[in-house]
Amino acid sequence: MTDSDSEPPGADRAVVLGLDGVPWGLLRDWVEAGHLPNFGRLFDEGASGVLESTTPAHTALAWPSIATGTWPDQHGVYDFQRLQSDHTHRMNTSGDVARPALWELVEPAVAGNVPMTYPATDVDGAVVSGMMTPRRDEGFAHPPGLVDAVADEIPGYEIGLDWGEYADREGEFQDDLADLLAARNALRETLQQRVGDDWRLFFFVYTAPDRLQHLVWDEDVLLSWYERFDDVVGDVMEYAAEHDALLTVVSDHGFGPNETVVSAPKLLEDAGYLVPHEQSGVRGVLAGLGIDKDSVLSKLERIGISEQALVDYVPQGFVDVAAMQVPGEHSLYDVDHANTAAFAHGAGNVYVNDTARFEDGVVDPAQRPAVKAELVELFEGVTDPETGDRVFDVADGGDLFPRDDSAPDLVLSGRGGYEVLTMLTEEVFHDADTKAAGHRPEGVFFAWGPGMQGGSRVRDASVVDVAPTVLHAIGDPVPEHVDGNVLQAAFEPDGEPAARDPAYVDLDYDAGDPGGERGVDGDASDVEDRLRGLGYIE
């Protein structure tokens, strides 16, 4: 018998279970208190640890980083919306993710409900797109026949749930969230039945934890829901074990309570870097009549026209004109960019409005570093007038994203219970109100199954480490462009995966071309038109 014959075998297939927004600290505490038996098994029988998110800790960046093993300055996604040189934006699609995802590397594969996967890509296997899917049309799933199968087998299937519509209606929200969870379970089971044993990767995401926690931050309520998520984990553990598969359970970020939201654009305005549009012409008349974004949307909702319907069906040209004329709190259309040196966009991103990147830029590119340094000093000096606490952590975009000159100049993250707001408001500080909790960097990582070390703890793991770890564990090479590392501490020391050195393969991707569109099936311009949102809707 050779040494290799005596090594515990690894797996040749993997299940990745994504749970959006799981808070590491609370989960650990609940397990230690004897709750959540299936999560407890993951701790005891597998490898576990904190999974550090992207900066900012945001769904749109983090899931592509998990799936591709690369940071945003390679995969090219910095927010749900892609900022354009004319200071408009469009919704990012799967075609904007510039590096291949796990389900495009491992064949055959299944990807279900993963954010940022619309339109579904043509893979050997099955894809059902997730968050940011506008409707269940031909781009919703691959192969195309899967669209009808989902409609027939899960008639109540919904792609997402807008927690913001449920202020003061938590009971109704939890009822609808239960329906969403049931439909998501049904989708997972449908995909499992459809592919049978013909898969090597099964990647499936639940967004329910994130939806819940934004609106509700009551630990008793959260625990009651995590008992349901624990049941999901148990079902997936059973499925992985039946197929001798590695199971990796990950979250894209963590969560924590909010107390105060802070308007970055208002700070820029007060410091003289940002100039709002004057309320003149049509815009001024509407403002004088009390007509603004909120009042317009409220009236439309009352007659059954939702924001999502506007996003789906209103042509982009009309949307842009309306957004420029109707007053509202927004980081782009309320700003006079021709007279603005810096502005905010997306999840805490701040841009110097330089002439090299933006059509209405006003800052000489040679002055960009100096302006950025001033902005760092401005934001690092912001304190809560009531407590004296510092409000922001400020990250240099050049340090975070050195391979992409078009990346944000700064990234703001709220400290403690502070949430970054990129809408231009009349005041800097606001109560968090209905947004009970927000994202934190500390997500979760578990690896359980063949070749994994029971009770082990991984240290310094980040979202880009998931893809290379999964690939190595199932015996596949890691693309050389991947930024992450194989988490060797997760493996049984005497096991087969630990005995192998990671193998690497050159896929001939240009690491200097972040954000380049890899292309998707179908008419890309049609996809773009249908995904464009109301320009002034955050």
Helices and strands as residue ranges (DSSP letters): H 3-6, E 14-19, H 24-32, H 37-45, E 47-52, H 59-68, H 72-75, E 81-83, E 89-91, G 94-96, H 102-105, E 109-114, E 125-129, E 141-142, H 145-153, G 163-166, H 170-195, E 201-206, H 208-215, H 219-242, E 246-250, E 254-257, E 260-263, H 264-270, H 281-288, H 293-302, H 307-313, H 316-325, G 337-339, E 342-345, E 349-352, G 365-367, H 368-380, E 392-396, H 397-400, E 410-414, E 418-421, E 429-431, E 437-440, E 442-448, E 461-462, G 463-465, H 466-473, E 478-479, G 488-490, H 496-499, E 504-505, H 524-531
